[in-house]
Amino acid sequence: MAQRFAVIGLDHRHVYELTGYMIEAGMECAGYSPHTTDAGVLEGFQKRFPQIPAVADRDRLLDDPSIQLIVTAGVPCERAPLAIEAMRRGKDVLVDKPGITDFAQLAAVETAVAETGRIFSVCFSERFQTPSSQVALELIQAGAIGRVVQTIGLGPHRLNRKLRPDWFWDATTYGGILVDIASHQIDQFIVFTGSEKPQVVHASVEKYHVGNGFEDFGEVLLKSERARGYVRVDWFTPDGLPTWGDGRMTILGTEGTIELRKYIDIEGRPGTDHLFLSDAKGTRYIGCEGRPLTYFRALATDVRDRTATAMAQDHVFTVCRLALEAQAMAAS
């Protein structure tokens, strides 16, 4: 019998990728709830997946015993409550980031996972949807740059003001810029450095330009028993850049350096997922675009076999906790 999932929460365009990748991983989408705060997202979903049936009553999806996984890209503050509801009704959950927007939600999700044994997975797309990040981790694990002692993660984003729904501008619904975006770089710091005890040393946010109290710049300084990390996120991607953001990751090792240009190499090679390696032998370019992604197929396997090959559950909670701590520190 084919594995099946359902989609509840069509409020962010990331739902397109989450749905498409889970189908590509071999799961069947049994249906979606058409409720949305953004009619454009719903329209885009229906155009991309005309074969998936709409189910007006979301309880039908939550109570269907043939459905093993709920996928959501709902309003950020509503993702954790939905996940808890789904887990307590026997479903695993794949959540768009941020999966958790406050400490009360984190505690409640941790309790639900402990009591139900279900999977709560957050898609940190800047790692899981970029083949260059996978190749970088393989190189690190093979010892290509020695011990990693620092990461510098840059996460610029385009504002697209006219396309944003009302909840996008309210920090109580999206969690703040560090919760919303910096979780990506926190996730990568932990994984690339192999850190077991990561901490937030410093965090700040600014409201430089967008207006109406919206946080448009943030930075985080991290440390662990092994390494240091710096994160910068912002909403200043210029309209002239032909992608939503020039996301970069620099990984400093004791014997070399890896730099990832994930989405564009400005004035350089076309395409995405550019990896630059420098070591004692010289410099090397590795084009990673088009290499198969592993996270979604691993998650489908975990749902079937009750394993944790896609991502350890403790790792999810650690990333969410650090992002919340950073946001709280910036606000203090």
VMD Tcl script that draws the C-alpha trace (Angstrom):
set ca {
  {0.00 0.00 0.00}
  {1.33 3.43 -0.98}
  {2.25 5.89 1.71}
  {-0.11 8.86 1.79}
  {0.04 12.41 3.05}
  {-2.31 15.40 3.19}
  {-1.72 19.15 3.08}
  {-3.33 21.48 5.62}
  {-2.15 25.09 5.65}
  {-1.75 26.80 2.28}
  {-0.53 30.19 3.49}
  {3.05 30.29 2.19}
  {4.42 29.37 -1.24}
  {6.85 26.93 0.33}
  {3.92 24.52 0.32}
  {4.57 23.94 -3.39}
  {8.05 22.54 -2.77}
  {7.05 20.52 0.28}
  {4.20 18.88 -1.63}
  {6.19 18.30 -4.80}
  {9.18 16.79 -3.03}
  {7.06 14.41 -0.96}
  {5.34 13.21 -4.15}
  {8.75 12.81 -5.75}
  {9.78 10.77 -2.69}
  {7.07 8.26 -3.55}
  {4.21 9.35 -1.32}
  {0.69 9.96 -2.62}
  {-1.10 13.18 -1.71}
  {-4.60 12.17 -0.59}
  {-5.99 15.70 -0.47}
  {-5.59 19.25 0.74}
  {-7.60 21.69 2.83}
  {-8.38 24.74 0.65}
  {-8.53 27.16 3.60}
  {-5.94 29.94 3.17}
  {-5.10 33.51 4.12}
  {-3.60 34.08 0.68}
  {-5.75 33.31 -2.35}
  {-2.69 33.51 -4.57}
  {-1.05 30.58 -2.79}
  {-4.20 28.48 -3.18}
  {-4.45 29.35 -6.87}
  {-0.81 28.44 -7.41}
  {-1.25 25.14 -5.59}
  {-4.27 24.20 -7.70}
  {-2.39 24.99 -10.92}
  {0.62 22.92 -9.90}
  {-1.31 19.96 -8.50}
  {-4.66 19.71 -10.33}
  {-4.78 15.98 -9.59}
  {-4.96 16.47 -5.80}
  {-8.54 16.68 -4.46}
  {-9.68 19.53 -2.22}
  {-11.25 18.40 1.07}
  {-13.25 21.17 2.72}
  {-13.47 19.42 6.10}
  {-9.90 19.13 7.35}
  {-11.01 16.66 10.05}
  {-11.55 14.14 7.28}
  {-7.85 14.37 6.50}
  {-6.75 14.28 10.14}
  {-8.95 11.25 10.90}
  {-8.23 9.26 7.73}
  {-6.26 6.19 8.90}
  {-4.69 5.76 5.45}
  {-2.88 9.10 5.78}
  {0.45 8.88 7.63}
  {1.81 12.43 7.25}
  {0.45 15.97 7.45}
  {2.32 18.67 5.52}
  {1.78 22.31 6.45}
  {2.94 25.76 5.41}
  {0.20 27.55 7.31}
  {0.44 30.87 9.15}
  {3.62 30.39 11.22}
  {2.00 30.75 14.65}
  {-0.61 28.14 13.65}
  {1.85 25.45 12.55}
  {2.73 24.05 15.96}
  {-0.90 23.82 17.18}
  {-1.84 21.99 13.97}
  {1.16 19.69 14.35}
  {0.15 18.82 17.91}
  {-3.41 18.12 16.79}
  {-2.16 15.91 13.96}
  {0.29 13.98 16.15}
  {-2.38 13.31 18.75}
  {-4.51 11.89 15.95}
  {-1.79 9.48 14.85}
  {-0.02 11.46 12.14}
  {3.60 12.47 11.59}
  {4.14 16.07 10.56}
  {6.31 17.96 8.06}
  {6.31 21.68 8.83}
  {7.66 24.60 6.86}
  {10.00 26.77 8.91}
  {9.47 28.36 11.35}
  {7.71 25.39 12.86}
  {7.55 27.00 16.30}
  {7.12 30.70 17.12}
  {7.28 30.87 20.96}
  {8.58 28.93 23.96}
  {5.11 27.71 25.01}
  {4.68 26.10 21.61}
  {8.10 24.47 21.87}
  {7.23 22.91 25.22}
  {3.86 21.73 23.93}
  {5.35 20.16 20.79}
  {8.07 18.42 22.80}
  {5.39 16.98 25.09}
  {3.27 15.82 22.16}
  {6.23 14.08 20.52}
  {7.18 12.36 23.78}
  {3.65 11.19 24.44}
  {2.72 10.10 20.92}
  {6.01 8.90 19.44}
  {5.21 10.79 16.22}
  {7.71 12.65 14.02}
  {7.80 16.47 14.05}
  {10.10 17.54 11.22}
  {10.84 21.11 10.16}
  {12.08 21.63 6.61}
  {15.16 23.85 6.85}
  {15.13 24.41 3.12}
  {18.44 26.27 2.92}
  {20.08 22.94 3.73}
  {17.58 20.30 2.67}
  {16.72 21.84 -0.70}
  {20.25 22.80 -1.78}
  {22.46 20.01 -3.12}
  {25.54 22.14 -2.45}
  {24.84 21.86 1.29}
  {24.74 18.07 1.01}
  {28.03 17.98 -0.89}
  {29.62 20.32 1.66}
  {28.61 18.01 4.51}
  {30.02 15.00 2.64}
  {33.32 16.83 2.15}
  {33.45 17.86 5.81}
  {32.74 14.33 6.99}
  {35.52 13.05 4.68}
  {37.97 15.44 6.33}
  {38.47 17.66 3.28}
  {38.98 20.85 5.31}
  {39.99 19.40 8.68}
  {38.03 20.34 11.77}
  {35.40 23.01 11.18}
  {35.90 25.92 13.57}
  {33.50 28.54 12.19}
  {30.56 29.06 9.88}
  {29.37 32.36 8.45}
  {25.82 32.11 7.14}
  {24.20 34.92 5.17}
  {20.47 34.80 4.47}
  {19.29 37.83 2.48}
  {15.69 37.79 1.25}
  {13.62 39.87 -1.18}
  {10.72 41.64 0.51}
  {8.14 41.36 -2.30}
  {5.97 43.78 -0.34}
  {2.92 43.58 -2.61}
  {2.74 39.79 -2.39}
  {2.80 39.52 1.40}
  {-0.36 38.73 3.41}
  {-1.25 40.66 6.57}
  {0.26 38.08 8.93}
  {3.69 38.55 7.37}
  {4.02 41.99 8.96}
  {3.04 40.97 12.51}
  {5.85 39.55 14.67}
  {3.32 37.77 16.90}
  {2.29 35.63 13.94}
  {5.65 35.02 12.21}
  {7.87 35.02 15.32}
  {10.38 37.75 14.42}
  {13.16 37.80 11.84}
  {15.51 35.50 13.78}
  {12.82 32.89 14.38}
  {11.58 33.16 10.82}
  {14.87 33.12 8.91}
  {17.93 32.55 11.12}
  {16.85 29.01 12.00}
  {18.35 28.00 8.63}
  {21.82 29.18 9.52}
  {21.58 27.86 13.09}
  {20.72 24.44 11.69}
  {23.74 24.53 9.40}
  {26.10 25.72 12.13}
  {25.23 22.72 14.29}
  {25.46 20.21 11.45}
  {28.59 21.51 9.72}
  {30.53 21.92 13.00}
  {29.27 18.73 14.64}
  {28.37 20.73 17.74}
  {26.63 19.07 20.66}
  {26.29 22.07 22.98}
  {25.47 25.12 20.84}
  {24.69 28.44 22.52}
  {23.61 31.93 21.53}
  {26.26 34.46 22.55}
  {24.75 37.59 21.04}
  {21.70 38.51 18.98}
  {20.25 41.74 17.68}
  {17.57 42.93 15.28}
  {17.03 46.25 13.56}
  {14.20 48.06 11.80}
  {16.28 50.01 9.33}
  {14.12 50.70 6.30}
  {10.89 48.76 5.72}
  {8.85 50.68 8.28}
  {5.85 50.01 10.53}
  {8.00 48.32 13.13}
  {9.03 45.47 10.81}
  {12.35 43.78 11.62}
  {14.39 43.88 8.41}
  {17.89 43.01 9.73}
  {19.14 40.50 12.26}
  {22.38 38.91 13.40}
  {23.34 36.09 15.75}
  {26.67 35.01 17.21}
  {26.88 31.33 18.17}
  {29.40 29.21 20.00}
  {29.77 25.59 21.02}
  {32.34 23.25 22.51}
  {33.85 23.00 19.00}
  {33.31 26.15 17.00}
  {31.91 29.62 16.51}
  {29.28 30.86 14.10}
  {27.96 34.13 12.72}
  {24.53 34.64 11.13}
  {23.21 37.63 9.21}
  {19.69 37.74 7.81}
  {17.86 40.62 6.13}
  {15.08 41.71 3.78}
  {17.26 43.85 1.49}
  {17.72 41.73 -1.65}
  {17.58 44.29 -4.50}
  {15.08 43.90 -7.30}
  {17.91 43.70 -9.83}
  {19.13 40.36 -8.48}
  {17.51 37.56 -10.53}
  {16.73 35.41 -7.49}
  {15.10 35.92 -4.10}
  {18.40 36.09 -2.23}
  {22.14 35.60 -2.58}
  {22.34 32.99 0.17}
  {25.92 32.15 1.15}
  {27.66 29.89 3.65}
  {31.37 30.02 4.41}
  {32.76 27.07 6.35}
  {36.20 27.55 7.91}
  {38.23 24.45 8.66}
  {41.69 23.96 10.11}
  {42.91 22.69 6.73}
  {40.74 24.51 4.22}
  {37.62 26.50 3.46}
  {34.34 25.79 1.70}
  {32.13 28.56 0.36}
  {28.62 27.89 -0.90}
  {26.84 30.24 -3.29}
  {23.52 28.46 -3.14}
  {21.23 30.42 -5.42}
  {23.37 32.53 -7.70}
  {27.00 33.23 -8.58}
  {26.68 36.91 -9.46}
  {28.62 37.76 -12.61}
  {29.94 34.18 -12.63}
  {28.68 30.72 -13.57}
  {24.99 30.32 -14.40}
  {22.60 28.26 -12.32}
  {22.54 27.44 -8.62}
  {24.49 25.45 -6.00}
  {28.06 26.59 -6.53}
  {30.68 25.16 -4.16}
  {34.21 26.55 -3.88}
  {36.86 24.56 -1.99}
  {40.31 25.77 -1.04}
  {42.91 23.63 0.72}
  {46.65 22.95 0.76}
  {46.51 21.66 -2.82}
  {44.86 24.74 -4.28}
  {41.32 25.76 -5.19}
  {38.52 23.76 -6.74}
  {35.01 24.44 -8.05}
  {32.25 21.83 -7.70}
  {28.96 22.38 -9.47}
  {26.23 20.74 -7.38}
  {23.08 21.79 -9.21}
  {20.81 18.89 -10.06}
  {22.26 16.39 -7.63}
  {19.50 14.41 -5.91}
  {18.19 15.64 -2.57}
  {18.03 13.13 0.28}
  {15.89 14.67 3.03}
  {12.43 14.02 1.61}
  {13.03 10.40 0.67}
  {14.63 9.83 4.06}
  {11.59 11.35 5.77}
  {9.25 9.07 3.82}
  {11.37 6.13 4.97}
  {11.27 7.35 8.56}
  {7.47 7.60 8.44}
  {7.30 4.02 7.20}
  {10.00 2.44 9.36}
  {9.79 4.65 12.51}
  {13.42 5.68 12.13}
  {15.17 9.08 12.26}
  {17.41 9.15 9.21}
  {16.22 12.47 7.77}
  {16.94 14.46 10.92}
  {17.20 13.64 14.61}
  {14.20 14.84 16.61}
  {16.44 16.44 19.24}
  {18.14 18.44 16.51}
  {14.81 19.96 15.43}
  {14.09 21.11 18.96}
  {17.61 22.45 19.49}
  {17.42 24.62 16.37}
  {13.97 25.92 17.33}
  {15.08 26.65 20.89}
  {18.19 28.55 19.81}
  {16.21 30.65 17.33}
  {13.72 31.52 20.07}
  {16.53 32.35 22.50}
  {18.18 34.57 19.90}
  {14.94 36.42 19.23}
  {14.35 36.90 22.95}
  {17.91 38.13 23.50}
  {17.55 40.61 20.65}
  {14.37 41.97 22.19}
  {15.84 42.42 25.67}
}
mol new
graphics top color blue
foreach p $ca { graphics top sphere $p radius 0.5 }
foreach p [lrange $ca 0 end-1] q [lrange $ca 1 end] { graphics top cylinder $p $q radius 0.2 }
display resetview
